[in-house]
């Protein structure tokens, strides 16, 4: 197997940097402090009432998992957005694409190193997250499902970041676009569904979904591309009511019962991974000589 030279170079540079160990230490320190505080409160409550609140353990699991997911949303754009445009600002991108290294290797190498760094951070928190096994309530398949959701989000948000990095020439623009796209996908789609649902309710729009208002209607299917909603459904399945439709109803109003809503988690994961591959393909196309926007502009200027 031949290593991707760009990936190998990025991994080597990252392994020699103190940034990743410092981030891992601070992140796990925060998670450990939250876990210790939660277990301390559980112990004090047991001493006072002679009963153990097992629901607090599930709350701890939900808290730690949510903190990891929020960290993913915040860090992934910062890791991927400067990947390509950083080379362009240093005037080394043209050198890279003029070598025997295929543009696909450049994009996947840059993206793969950022994804590896993020997954190392998530895996480092696994011991803290596994504290729930002491008391039960969460099984190993549950942990695996959460990490599948993490991996899908890493690919999805990373794909957005690498596409913006290939699209824009400056780091500032690329970072801003990556965070804006992430915000629109997470908070924006949710706000749009809530607003549209309230608007329909105000106009007296009702449908036969248990005799209640129809909520966001077909607009709710935009939430299939919202990684935060997918994660919320996964956590609700494991540490909440266990009813995905109920969770969706709390987010977007009453929802219809069909094949998509009944299999919301797998459908959303597949769609987000597919979108990630499309974004990665778009980034490869943008930096391919003779096809990208930058190269077309150069040809127009020369002519």
N, C-alpha and C positions, 0 to 999 in steps of 0.2 A: 504494500500500500504506500503510495506516494503522498507525503504530507503536503498540504497547501502551504506554500512558502510564506504567504502573507499572514496566514493564521499562525504559523510557527513563530514568525518574527514578532507579532503582536503579543502572543502568549509569553514569549521570552522577555519582552520589555515589561509586561505587567508583573511577571513573577519577580523581577528585580526591583520593582517599585514598592515603597512602603504604604502606598495609598490603600491597596486592597486589605492588608492586615489591619490597618487602622480602622477602616470602615467595618470590617468584620468584628473587631473588638468592640467598637462603640455600639453597633447594632445589637450584638448579643448581650452587651451590658444592659441596654435598655430592656430587652426581652426578659433577661434574668431578673432585673429589678421588678418588673411587672409580675413575673411569676412568683417571686418570693413574697411580694406584698399581698398577692391574692391568696397564697397558701397560708400566710400569717393570719389574714382575716378569717379564713376557713377554720383554722385552729382555735382562734379566739372565740368564734361563734360556737364551736363544738364544746368548748369549756363552759360557756355561759348557759347553753341550752341543752347540752348533752345529746345533740343530734348533729349529723354531718350533712351539710348542704352539697349534695353531689352536683346540683345544677351549677354551682360556682366553678367546678372543674371544667364543665363544658363551656362556661363563660370565659375561663382562662384560655382554653383551646381556641375559641372564636377570636379572642382578643389578639393572641399571638399570631394566628393565621392572618388576621386582618392587617396587623402591623407589617407583616412580611409583604402582603399584597400592595399596601400603600407605598412601601419602600420600593417595590418593583416599579410601580407607576412613576415614581419620582426619579429613580436612578436610570432606568432603561433609556429614556430619551437623551439624557446627558451622556450616556456611554456611546450611543450610536450616532447622534446628530453630527458630531464633529469628524466622524470617521473618514468620509470621502472629501468633504469640503476642506478639511484640515490639510489633506495632501494637496488640494488645489491651491490653497493659500500659500503653501510652502513651495509651490511650483514643481512638485514631484509627481503629480498625477499623470501628466503627459509622459513623463519618463516611464512610469509604471505601465501605462497602456501601450507604450511603444515596444516593450519587451515581449518575451514569449509568454508572459503570464496573461492568461485569458481574463477579460473583465469579470467573468463569473467568479474566478478565483479571488479577485480583488474584493468584490462585494461580499462573497461568502466568508472570506478570511477575516475581514474587518468585523462583519456581523457576528461570526462564530466566536471570535475572541471576546466580544462584549457579552454575548449570551453565556459563554462559559464563566465569565467573571460574575455575572448575576446569579447563575445557578450555584456556584460555589458559595456565594453569600446566603442563598436560601437553604442549601444543605447544611451549612454551619449552624443554622438555628434549629435543626432537627432534634438535637438532644433536649432543648428547652421545650419544644413542641410536644415531645414524647412523654413529658411529665404526666399527661392525662392517662397514660397507660397504667399508672400506679393505682388509679381509682376506677378505671374502666369507663365505658360509655362511648369510646371511640376505638375503632378497630384499625388494623393495618390497611385493609382496603380503603378505608376512609382517608388515611394519610396519603395513600397512593393517588386517590382521586384528586385530592387537593394539589398534589404536586403535578399531576397532569394538567390541571387548570393553570398552575404557575407556568409550566412549560409553554402552553398555548399562548398565555399572555406575554411571555418573554418573546416568543416568535412574532406575535402580532404587533406589540409596541415597538419591538426592535425593527420590524419591517417598515413601520412608519418612519422611524428615525433614520434608517439607512436610505429610504427613498427621498426624504427631505434633504439629507446630506448630499445625495447625488443631484438633486434638483437645484439647490441654491449654491451660490459661490462663496458666501460668507458664513462663518460659524454662528454669528449672532442671528442671522436670518434662519439658518437651519434649526438652531435650538428653539427659537421662538415658534417656528412653524410646527416642530415636533410636539412641543408642549401644548400648543393651541389645538392641534389635531387630537391629542390624547384627551384634553379637556372637553372637546366637542363630543368625542366618542363616549366618554364616561358621564360627565355632568350634563352635556348639551342634549344628548338623546333622551336622557331621563327627564330633564326639564321640559323638553318639547312634548313628550308624551303626557306629562302631568298637566301642562298648560292646555294642550289640545283636549284632554279629557275634561278639564274644568270648563273649557269653552263649549264643548258639546253638552255637558250637563246644564250649563246656563241657558243653552238654546232649547233645552227640553228634548234632547236626542236620547231615546231609549231603545234598547233591543232586548231580545228574549234570552238574556243571560241570567237566568234566575230572577227575572222581573226587575232587574236593577239597571242603572245607566250603563251604556256600552263602553265607557272608559275611553281609551285612546283609539279604539277601533283598530284598523289595519296598521296604523302608525306604530303600534306597539312592537311590530316585528322588526323595527329598527334596533330594538334592544337586543336582538340576536347578535349584533355586532358590538355590543357593549360588554367588555370583559368584566367590569365591576358588577353588572347584573348577574352574569354567569357565576362569578365567585360568590355573590350573595346567595344565589340559589343552592350552590354546593354546600355552603356553611349551614344554611337553613335545613338542608336535607340531613346533615349530620348532627347538628347541635340545636336545631330549632324544631318547628312543628313537623318537618319531614314532608310537607306538602308543597311541591314546587308551584302549583297553580295558585295556592294561597299566597305565597311569597310574591309571585308576579302581580297578583291582584292588589297587594299592598303597595307595589311600586308603580303600576300603570293603570290601576282601576280594574274592574271586572274583565276577565279574559275568556275567550271561547275555549271550549274543550275540543281539541282536534289533535291530529298526529304530531304537529309541530310543538304545541304547548305541552303535550304529554311527554315529549322527549326533548324538552327545551335544552337541557345541559349538553347532551351529545350533539344535537344539531348546531347549537351556538359554537361549540368547540370546533367542529368541522368547518363551519363557515369562517371563523376567525383564522384558522390555520390556512385555509384556502386564500383568504385575503392577504395573509402574510406572504405566501408564495407569489401572489400577483404583484405585491409591492416590491419584493426582492427582484422579480423579473423586470419590473419597471426601472429599478435602480441600475440593473445590469445594462439595459437598453440605453439609458441616459449617458453612461460613461463609455459605451462602445464607440470607437472612432467611426465617423461617418454617419452615425445614427443619433447620437445625443444632441441635445439642444445646443450645447456649447460648440460642438463641431460644425453643426449646420450654420451657426452664426459666423464662425470663422470662414467657412466656404463662401457665404454671402458677402462678407467683407472683402475677401480676396478677389471675388468676381466683380 
